[in-house]
């Protein structure tokens, strides 16, 4: 292929991608029940995380790892609504019986990302992009 042909191919692909990304997306509307609306609130995400931390097996595992369960609850309460929603969604995606290690790793990653974005300052080894 010649240089001009490669440029035309790449330009065509870019134009097609731009056109595809600007196409309107079909919208669906439906009636939402009160239960569904309440289940989608940030308070329910935070409550789900606190209920997880209140379980005896989770508390025992946290203590075995040297983490004060009350401190873990306080940190969950300190999360903003978006962080609580992301963490609750991530924990719901974990397979049953995966253990608390996955949840702790998820919390570490969420806090690491918020440190890098400049929303928190938990880890001294990160630099904010702000």
Backbone as CSV, one residue per row, in Angstrom:
resi,resn,N_x,N_y,N_z,CA_x,CA_y,CA_z,C_x,C_y,C_z
1,UNK,0.838,-1.187,0.000,0.000,0.000,0.000,0.876,1.242,0.000
2,UNK,0.441,2.222,-0.712,1.194,3.462,-0.758,0.793,4.337,0.420
3,UNK,1.620,5.345,0.655,1.395,6.245,1.776,0.040,6.956,1.648
4,UNK,-0.299,7.411,0.469,-1.563,8.103,0.237,-2.761,7.213,0.481
5,UNK,-2.636,5.954,0.115,-3.735,5.010,0.302,-3.953,4.725,1.790
6,UNK,-2.869,4.630,2.552,-2.966,4.405,4.002,-3.646,5.601,4.658
7,UNK,-3.243,6.813,4.265,-3.831,8.024,4.830,-5.327,8.073,4.526
8,UNK,-5.733,7.758,3.297,-7.148,7.755,2.937,-7.925,6.701,3.729
9,UNK,-7.331,5.534,3.931,-7.995,4.472,4.687,-8.199,4.885,6.144
10,UNK,-7.151,5.435,6.750,-7.246,5.871,8.149,-8.237,7.021,8.268
11,UNK,-8.184,7.975,7.348,-9.112,9.111,7.379,-10.549,8.625,7.225
12,UNK,-10.777,7.668,6.343,-12.119,7.113,6.181,-12.610,6.435,7.448
13,UNK,-11.718,5.706,8.106,-12.098,5.028,9.353,-12.420,6.043,10.446
14,UNK,-11.639,7.107,10.521,-11.885,8.149,11.525,-13.221,8.839,11.251
15,UNK,-13.489,9.171,10.003,-14.754,9.818,9.650,-15.931,8.901,9.962
16,UNK,-15.809,7.622,9.628,-16.880,6.672,9.931,-17.105,6.576,11.439
17,UNK,-16.020,6.567,12.217,-16.149,6.514,13.675,-16.819,7.752,14.238
18,UNK,-16.459,8.915,13.709,-17.089,10.153,14.166,-18.575,10.186,13.819
19,UNK,-18.904,9.764,12.623,-20.317,9.730,12.240,-21.098,8.744,13.103
20,UNK,-20.512,7.592,13.369,-21.192,6.589,14.192,-21.383,7.079,15.621
21,UNK,-20.432,7.855,16.138,-20.539,8.321,17.523,-21.518,9.468,17.678
22,UNK,-21.901,10.123,16.577,-22.849,11.227,16.678,-24.272,10.809,16.344
23,UNK,-24.480,9.569,16.006,-25.823,9.091,15.699,-26.665,9.080,16.974
24,UNK,-27.935,9.475,16.875,-28.788,9.450,18.072,-29.050,8.009,18.519
25,UNK,-29.098,7.848,19.813,-29.343,6.536,20.400,-30.826,6.422,20.716
26,UNK,-31.465,5.305,20.385,-32.882,5.160,20.710,-33.096,5.181,22.227
27,UNK,-34.141,5.841,22.635,-34.445,5.992,24.052,-35.661,5.145,24.386
28,UNK,-35.602,4.517,25.556,-36.747,3.737,26.023,-37.261,4.362,27.305
29,UNK,-38.549,4.484,27.395,-39.164,5.040,28.593,-40.100,3.995,29.182
30,UNK,-40.137,3.959,30.511,-41.064,3.056,31.171,-41.373,3.609,32.550
31,UNK,-42.428,3.122,33.142,-42.810,3.533,34.477,-41.925,2.788,35.472
32,UNK,-41.385,3.523,36.414,-40.510,2.944,37.433,-41.283,2.876,38.740
33,UNK,-41.243,1.714,39.368,-41.955,1.559,40.638,-41.189,2.262,41.753
34,UNK,-41.875,2.509,42.843,-41.254,3.160,43.992,-40.090,2.333,44.524
35,UNK,-40.255,1.013,44.545,-39.198,0.137,45.041,-37.942,0.249,44.180
36,UNK,-38.131,0.306,42.848,-36.981,0.435,41.953,-36.301,1.786,42.135
37,UNK,-37.087,2.837,42.303,-36.522,4.170,42.485,-35.723,4.252,43.784
38,UNK,-36.275,3.673,44.849,-35.563,3.689,46.127,-34.314,2.822,46.081
39,UNK,-34.364,1.729,45.326,-33.203,0.847,45.225,-32.074,1.504,44.457
40,UNK,-32.365,2.499,43.644,-31.341,3.164,42.832,-30.728,4.370,43.534
41,UNK,-31.154,4.663,44.750,-30.628,5.839,45.443,-29.271,5.537,46.050
42,UNK,-28.427,6.560,46.192,-27.117,6.364,46.805,-27.199,5.849,48.233
43,UNK,-28.274,6.196,48.951,-28.409,5.722,50.333,-28.492,4.201,50.375
44,UNK,-29.115,3.595,49.365,-29.219,2.141,49.360,-27.860,1.505,49.079
45,UNK,-27.025,2.154,48.268,-25.677,1.646,48.018,-24.856,1.673,49.296
46,UNK,-24.909,2.783,49.998,-24.165,2.920,51.252,-24.690,1.929,52.289
47,UNK,-26.010,1.753,52.339,-26.609,0.803,53.289,-26.184,-0.625,52.961
48,UNK,-26.081,-0.948,51.662,-25.642,-2.291,51.268,-24.200,-2.533,51.695
49,UNK,-23.347,-1.517,51.539,-21.951,-1.656,51.964,-21.853,-1.810,53.479
50,UNK,-22.645,-1.016,54.203,-22.624,-1.110,55.665,-23.177,-2.459,56.130
51,UNK,-24.182,-2.986,55.446,-24.721,-4.303,55.793,-23.674,-5.381,55.551
52,UNK,-22.900,-5.237,54.475,-21.822,-6.191,54.198,-20.782,-6.158,55.318
53,UNK,-20.413,-4.952,55.742,-19.410,-4.822,56.806,-19.946,-5.259,58.165
54,UNK,-21.270,-5.325,58.335,-21.868,-5.743,59.604,-21.937,-7.261,59.737
55,UNK,-21.741,-7.988,58.639,-21.791,-9.447,58.709,-20.646,-9.980,59.570
56,UNK,-20.930,-11.026,60.327,-19.938,-11.589,61.240,-18.725,-12.147,60.500
57,UNK,-18.938,-12.825,59.375,-17.808,-13.400,58.653,-16.902,-12.321,58.061
58,UNK,-17.498,-11.217,57.621,-16.697,-10.113,57.075,-15.924,-9.428,58.191
59,UNK,-16.595,-9.219,59.341,-15.903,-8.598,60.481,-14.724,-9.463,60.935
60,UNK,-14.939,-10.762,60.991,-13.873,-11.674,61.412,-12.697,-11.625,60.433
61,UNK,-13.007,-11.580,59.159,-11.946,-11.539,58.143,-11.194,-10.207,58.199
62,UNK,-11.923,-9.106,58.413,-11.257,-7.806,58.549,-10.314,-7.801,59.748
63,UNK,-10.789,-8.332,60.872,-9.951,-8.388,62.075,-8.744,-9.286,61.852
64,UNK,-8.922,-10.387,61.126,-7.805,-11.281,60.830,-6.755,-10.583,59.958
65,UNK,-7.208,-9.645,59.131,-6.274,-8.890,58.278,-5.727,-7.650,58.976
66,UNK,-6.140,-7.423,60.225,-5.622,-6.296,60.988,-6.361,-4.993,60.738
67,UNK,-7.579,-5.074,60.228,-8.366,-3.878,59.947,-9.460,-3.768,61.004
68,UNK,-9.575,-2.590,61.615,-10.632,-2.347,62.590,-11.963,-2.228,61.846
69,UNK,-12.935,-3.104,62.121,-14.220,-3.051,61.401,-14.931,-1.701,61.535
70,UNK,-14.819,-1.062,62.698,-15.458,0.243,62.885,-14.816,1.289,61.982
71,UNK,-13.507,1.204,61.806,-12.813,2.129,60.913,-13.246,1.902,59.456
72,UNK,-13.469,0.669,59.085,-13.947,0.365,57.731,-15.328,0.970,57.509
73,UNK,-16.204,0.885,58.515,-17.535,1.479,58.415,-17.420,2.999,58.281
74,UNK,-16.528,3.604,59.060,-16.341,5.055,58.982,-15.829,5.472,57.604
75,UNK,-14.971,4.675,57.024,-14.472,5.003,55.680,-15.562,4.875,54.629
76,UNK,-16.442,3.881,54.783,-17.567,3.754,53.854,-18.485,4.966,53.992
77,UNK,-18.708,5.427,55.210,-19.555,6.599,55.423,-18.911,7.859,54.852
78,UNK,-17.584,7.893,54.761,-16.880,9.061,54.237,-16.856,9.115,52.709
79,UNK,-17.216,8.017,52.040,-17.242,8.011,50.574,-18.351,8.922,50.070
80,UNK,-18.113,9.577,48.938,-19.210,10.350,48.353,-20.162,9.390,47.639
81,UNK,-21.272,9.917,47.146,-22.313,9.064,46.564,-21.811,8.274,45.360
82,UNK,-21.030,8.906,44.494,-20.516,8.227,43.300,-19.573,7.087,43.687
83,UNK,-18.686,7.332,44.643,-17.750,6.292,45.083,-18.502,5.123,45.718
84,UNK,-19.516,5.430,46.534,-20.305,4.369,47.169,-21.044,3.554,46.111
85,UNK,-21.585,4.224,45.087,-22.299,3.532,44.016,-21.356,2.605,43.254
86,UNK,-20.150,3.105,42.916,-19.182,2.290,42.176,-18.717,1.095,42.999
87,UNK,-18.449,1.326,44.280,-17.983,0.248,45.149,-19.075,-0.806,45.336
88,UNK,-20.311,-0.372,45.539,-21.419,-1.323,45.706,-21.622,-2.128,44.422
89,UNK,-21.518,-1.470,43.286,-21.672,-2.183,42.010,-20.551,-3.184,41.819
90,UNK,-19.345,-2.815,42.177,-18.188,-3.708,42.014,-18.313,-4.911,42.944
91,UNK,-18.760,-4.703,44.153,-18.909,-5.820,45.089,-20.014,-6.754,44.619
92,UNK,-21.099,-6.190,44.052,-22.183,-7.033,43.525,-21.712,-7.876,42.357
93,UNK,-20.705,-7.415,41.601,-20.194,-8.154,40.450,-19.262,-9.298,40.853
94,UNK,-18.707,-9.235,42.069,-17.771,-10.269,42.504,-18.505,-11.597,42.657
95,UNK,-17.872,-12.693,42.298,-18.530,-13.986,42.462,-18.719,-14.330,43.937
96,UNK,-19.778,-15.050,44.220,-20.051,-15.443,45.598,-18.918,-16.313,46.118
97,UNK,-18.512,-16.040,47.341,-17.451,-16.815,47.947,-16.063,-16.378,47.519
98,UNK,-15.949,-15.259,46.823,-14.644,-14.793,46.359,-13.811,-14.283,47.524
99,UNK,-14.442,-14.011,48.638,-13.707,-13.572,49.802,-13.612,-12.071,49.888
100,UNK,-13.144,-11.641,51.018,-13.030,-10.216,51.297,-11.828,-9.601,50.601
101,UNK,-10.894,-10.430,50.157,-9.687,-9.914,49.501,-10.058,-9.120,48.254
102,UNK,-11.019,-9.602,47.488,-11.472,-8.875,46.302,-12.098,-7.540,46.659
103,UNK,-12.877,-7.516,47.734,-13.498,-6.264,48.174,-12.443,-5.277,48.646
104,UNK,-11.462,-5.762,49.385,-10.396,-4.887,49.857,-9.582,-4.359,48.682
105,UNK,-9.310,-5.217,47.718,-8.591,-4.786,46.518,-9.407,-3.742,45.754
106,UNK,-10.706,-3.927,45.690,-11.574,-2.960,45.022,-11.532,-1.609,45.730
107,UNK,-11.608,-1.631,47.059,-11.534,-0.390,47.830,-10.196,0.295,47.582
108,UNK,-9.107,-0.469,47.571,-7.783,0.083,47.310,-7.746,0.766,45.950
109,UNK,-8.290,0.104,44.930,-8.253,0.652,43.574,-9.107,1.915,43.470
110,UNK,-10.298,1.907,44.093,-11.158,3.092,44.062,-10.453,4.265,44.728
111,UNK,-9.852,4.033,45.892,-9.147,5.112,46.574,-7.918,5.564,45.788
112,UNK,-7.237,4.642,45.132,-6.082,5.001,44.310,-6.507,5.900,43.154
113,UNK,-7.600,5.541,42.488,-8.081,6.348,41.364,-8.522,7.730,41.846
114,UNK,-9.223,7.796,42.983,-9.655,9.107,43.478,-8.462,9.947,43.926
115,UNK,-7.397,9.307,44.405,-6.168,10.037,44.724,-5.548,10.628,43.463
116,UNK,-5.448,9.830,42.425,-4.835,10.291,41.180,-5.667,11.415,40.566
117,UNK,-6.993,11.316,40.657,-7.857,12.360,40.111,-7.902,13.600,40.993
118,UNK,-7.356,13.516,42.207,-7.288,14.678,43.083,-8.479,14.861,43.996
119,UNK,-9.376,13.886,44.087,-10.536,14.004,44.961,-10.192,13.674,46.411
120,UNK,-9.234,12.793,46.633,-8.801,12.422,47.982,-7.289,12.468,48.041
121,UNK,-6.747,12.331,49.237,-5.298,12.209,49.421,-5.078,11.165,50.505
122,UNK,-5.180,9.888,50.116,-5.039,8.777,51.050,-3.621,8.213,51.008
123,UNK,-3.098,8.035,49.800,-1.799,7.407,49.624,-0.727,8.457,49.346
124,UNK,0.386,8.419,50.101,1.426,9.425,49.888,2.224,9.223,48.599
125,UNK,2.132,8.082,47.967,2.933,7.808,46.781,2.263,8.229,45.474
126,UNK,1.070,8.851,45.551,0.380,9.276,44.331,0.545,10.771,44.130
127,UNK,0.454,11.176,42.859,0.446,12.591,42.511,-0.860,12.889,41.797
128,UNK,-1.493,13.966,42.198,-2.769,14.355,41.606,-2.541,14.926,40.217
129,UNK,-3.493,14.674,39.312,-3.390,15.233,37.961,-3.934,16.646,37.910
130,UNK,-4.509,17.107,38.988,-5.058,18.479,39.043,-3.973,19.468,39.284
